[in-house]
Amino acid sequence: MMDPQKGLTGLRDLIAQTRAAGRLVEVDAPADPVLEIAHIVHRHDGRPVLFSDVTGYPGWQVVAGVASAREYFAMALGVPVEEMIHRLAAALENPVPPPVVGDAPCQEVVEPDVDLTRLPILRHFPFDGGPYVTAGIVVLNDPDYGRNVSFHRLLRLDGRRFAARVVERRGTDTALRKSAGDLPVAICIGNSLPVLLAASMSPPMGVDELAIANALAPTPVVPCKTVPLHVPADCELVLEGRLTHATAPEGPFVDLTETVDFVRPGPVVEIDCITHRRNPIYQALLPGGLEHKLLMGMPKEPSIFAAVNQVCRCVNVAITPGGASWLHAVVQIEKRGPDDGRAAIEAAFRGHGSLKHVVVVDTDVNPYDPAEVEWAIATRFQADRDLVVLTDQPGSSLDPSGTHRPGKKARTAKMGLDATIPWGADRAAFEKVRYAE
Ligand SMILES: Cc1cc2nc3c(=O)[nH]c(=O)nc-3n(C[C@H](O)[C@H](O)[C@H](O)COP(=O)(O)O)c2cc1C
């Protein structure tokens, strides 16, 4: 465990770990935040990429891809990959309030004036609505539930304002609807993986995501300079300001499903103060890339795991890349009763509201291997016995095939496949022969 006073390195620590492991791609040639950097990151998707010469932004480095493979999360949490779901589930169960420190690296420099055009915010695609912050987490206080932390993509409008994408009825939207005036916010960029993981979790209202992060790894916080909020002390950059009730067109932008999300009105964020570390590293995140997928999907695995374990014995959960790491999951159970498969399907949909399709498999089927999962469907599943279809369910705004009405929650059909060996059947007839090692 790192000493919060001495070792406040977070993202920088992980960069050093991936360099030592020979995974870090280092780009010393000049690279432009307008399209070029996104293209280079895409070419290396699955590896962290550090740019040390950012065209037009002297003194800034840019990093992306630090969350683009399960192994980097395992590095950051100090556990093997297959252990991570248990660490995440434990942190979700037992959050630990973060210690408050007096001064912090993220405030080594307090900018005299606010000019967002002096930050290396990437343009990812020529058709985007503009430069977008994609790895920014928004810290705010809900008057009833306390601190909430979540990701919001931010379209830079000018030197002081963004338009934010705020999905309806989640923490940020709920807090803004309650607030008569502007809502104080702090946007943190350049965070540790535990902080990024926690920010993409949807714990019950009132559970502080920074306490979940602190349960995963030491995450001290520091008071902001101009708003009544605390932020991770070791993040790279903090934009302090207000989420307003004014709106501006947000989009077009590529989202998780690698399809272009449509333009809609987004709340305007006004920035009043910028602080950052010396020699700051701006964190970018490729929209629709592996990092986006893992950060969206992985934090949902422990909540599905917890929900399924309430109805039967769940061993593991994989949110699969083929389902854009959001819409599809494979749930592995130790079957102990005839209805466990169906119960696991229904529980999985409770554990992750945006889940669209789920396959339940036995312990001898690797949930991370799509070929093994398909084999289980081919040899253990009958559509007229083991299929669950739910119509007109709340769905994901990210699924273009769903029913989308402005300002309303999307609607979808959901499907579950119980691909476990039928209860009471002769198991030997269903098990795959294995050649002796
Ligand atoms: C990389 C990434 C980008 C995201 N972008 C957005 C976004 O632009 N708008 C949004 O409302 N949610 C976005 N999310 C999802 C929320 O951050 C996530 O659902 C969060 O858990 C909501 O938390 P809450 O329920 O506590 O408010 C994103 C998540 C990730 C991992």
The ligand as a MOL file (V3000), in Angstrom:
LIG
                    3D

  0  0  0     0  0            999 V3000
M  V30 BEGIN CTAB
M  V30 COUNTS 31 33 0 0 0
M  V30 BEGIN ATOM
M  V30 1 C -15.3280 6.6610 -20.5400 0
M  V30 2 C -16.7280 6.9730 -20.0790 0
M  V30 3 C -17.4330 8.0140 -20.6480 0
M  V30 4 C -18.7190 8.3200 -20.2010 0
M  V30 5 N -19.3690 9.3820 -20.7400 0
M  V30 6 C -20.5760 9.7460 -20.2260 0
M  V30 7 C -21.2280 10.9320 -20.6960 0
M  V30 8 O -20.7230 11.6360 -21.5630 0
M  V30 9 N -22.4050 11.2820 -20.1100 0
M  V30 10 C -22.9910 10.5220 -19.1200 0
M  V30 11 O -24.0360 10.9030 -18.6200 0
M  V30 12 N -22.4180 9.3660 -18.6710 0
M  V30 13 C -21.2230 8.9910 -19.1970 0
M  V30 14 N -20.5960 7.8710 -18.7300 0
M  V30 15 C -21.3150 7.0090 -17.7720 0
M  V30 16 C -21.2950 7.5450 -16.3710 0
M  V30 17 O -20.1340 8.1120 -15.9580 0
M  V30 18 C -21.6380 6.3890 -15.4870 0
M  V30 19 O -22.7970 5.8000 -15.8440 0
M  V30 20 C -21.6870 6.7610 -14.0620 0
M  V30 21 O -21.6430 5.6200 -13.4110 0
M  V30 22 C -22.9130 7.5070 -13.6730 0
M  V30 23 O -22.7790 7.6310 -12.2900 0
M  V30 24 P -23.9880 8.0390 -11.3450 0
M  V30 25 O -25.0560 7.0880 -11.5910 0
M  V30 26 O -23.3850 7.9440 -9.9600 0
M  V30 27 O -24.2960 9.4420 -11.7200 0
M  V30 28 C -19.3140 7.5350 -19.1780 0
M  V30 29 C -18.6130 6.4870 -18.6010 0
M  V30 30 C -17.3300 6.2020 -19.0520 0
M  V30 31 C -16.5810 5.0760 -18.4280 0
M  V30 END ATOM
M  V30 BEGIN BOND
M  V30 1 1 1 2
M  V30 2 1 2 3
M  V30 3 2 2 30
M  V30 4 2 3 4
M  V30 5 1 4 5
M  V30 6 1 4 28
M  V30 7 2 5 6
M  V30 8 1 6 7
M  V30 9 1 6 13
M  V30 10 2 7 8
M  V30 11 1 7 9
M  V30 12 1 9 10
M  V30 13 2 10 11
M  V30 14 1 10 12
M  V30 15 2 12 13
M  V30 16 1 13 14
M  V30 17 1 14 15
M  V30 18 1 14 28
M  V30 19 1 15 16
M  V30 20 1 16 17
M  V30 21 1 16 18
M  V30 22 1 18 19
M  V30 23 1 18 20
M  V30 24 1 20 21
M  V30 25 1 20 22
M  V30 26 1 22 23
M  V30 27 1 23 24
M  V30 28 2 24 25
M  V30 29 1 24 26
M  V30 30 1 24 27
M  V30 31 2 28 29
M  V30 32 1 29 30
M  V30 33 1 30 31
M  V30 END BOND
M  V30 END CTAB
M  END
